[in-house]
Amino acid sequence: MQYYADYDDNGNLSGFYVDEIHGEGIPGKAIPITEEEWQTYLSNQGKYKVEDGTIREKTQQELDEEAANQPPAPPEPIEQLQQQNAQLLMSSAQQSVTIQQQQGQIAALLVQVAQLQGGAS
């Protein structure tokens, strides 16, 4: 039984194949590996890459650069709820300010109406 490792355009291992299972479906660029190598690569995913047709362990600098370039993890559900709660509180406060301003305008208009009615009599 022959194992194979496939890799992406950056040299990162991207899949494993076994001739008895995958047969003709094994990519042409896949590299033959031993069962022991397969176990090592599988249990240490992300730590190996292909360079010049050979699989090698990534340097700590390469691992650090990859980690630094990863997008931030999505917020946890509680964080999402806290953000939504903060947005709702801000929206509510803005609406309260708008209502107070409109109430002030209504009061001013009522005073004007009262003055007009008082002067019309």
Buried (B, 14 or more C-beta within 10 A) or exposed (E): EEBBBBBEEEBBBBEBBBBEEBEEEBEEEBBEBEEEBBEBBEEEEEEBBBEEEEBEEBEEEEEEEBEEEEEEEEEEEEEEEEEEEEEEEEEEEEEEEEEEEEEEEEEEEEEEEEEEEEEEE
